[in-house]
Amino acid sequence: MSNSQPGFTPAQTYQPPPPHSQTVIIQATSSAGVPVSNEPTRIVCPSCHAQVLTTVKHQATTRTHCWALVLCILFCWPCVCVPYCMKSCQNANHYCPNCNAFIGTYSN
């Protein structure tokens, strides 16, 4: 006697696994669609959909380091910290204050 269930043939008890469906998640940065500047900007957050004034965090870039190196090479070593203090020598990264989502970057 076989171990099959009554009313089913062995071919009917096997069910192949469902085909793998690929879920594609696209995370779009809205820096191209949202006009940002060097200062906080009032926008509608693409993540939480709230109207907010962005939080800006300035970050030193390769250009900032190059200017500091040039000042050092020109024996202006007391002024090496100036590019790190100037907002115009750094990128402005905008974040939503509600959900901390990245909004975009303003490069000078």
N, C-alpha and C positions, 0 to 999 in steps of 0.2 A: 504494500500500500504506500502511496506517495504522500509527501507532506504538503500537498497543495490544498488550498482552501476549496470547500465545496462550491461548485458553480463557476469556478475559474480554471482556465487551462494555464499551464506554466507560462505561456507566452503573454497572457493577460495580466499576470501578477507583476511582471517587470515593467516599470515605468522609467523611461530614460530621464535623466535630469534635464531641467529646462535649459534652453540655450542661454549662454552668458550674454546678458544685455549690458552693454557698456553705458554707463552714465557719465556724461561729459559735463563737468562743472567749469564754467567760464567765469573767472573773476576779472571784471573789467575795472581798470583804474579810470577814474573820470577826470584825470588831469587835462585831457584834451578838450572835454566838454565843459569843464567848470573853470571860469576865468579866476585865477588866483594871482596875488601880487606878493610883494615883500611884507605886507602888513596883513593882519587878520581880515578875512573876507566873510560877508554875510551870504550864506548859500543854503540850499536844501540838501541835507546829507543824503548821498545815494544809498547808504546802508540802513539808517534808522528813519529816514524820511522826515526829519525834524528840521525846522528852520533854525540855523545856529550861526554863531560867529566863530569861525575856525580858530583853533589854537595853533600858533606858529612856533615851531622849534627850529632854530637856525643850526646848520651843520656845516662844518668846515669841509671843503672839497680839495681836490688835487690842486686846483688853481690857488687856493688859499695857502697851501703848503709851498707851492712854487714861489709865490710872492714873498713869503717869509725867507725862503732860501736865497732869493735874489737880494733881499735886504741884508742877509748875513754875509753873502759874498762881497757886497759893496761896503763892508765894514760898518754897516749901520745896525750892528747887533742890538743896541738898546731899543730899536724900533721893530724888532722881529715880531713882537706880540701884536702890533697894530693890525695886520690882516685878520687876526683871530678876534679882534674886538669890533671890526667893521662889519655890519650886516650886509653891505654891498659886496663883500668878498665871500659870502657864504650862501648856500642854498636855503630857501625857506620851505620847510616841510609843513604842510597843513594837515591837521587832524580834527576830527569831530570831538567836541568836548563831552558829548553825551555817551557815545559808544566807542570812542577812541579809534575809529576807523580812519585809515589813511585816505586823504582826499586828493592830494596832488602836491607837486613840487614846483616852486618858482625858482628858476635859475637866472642869476644875473649875468 
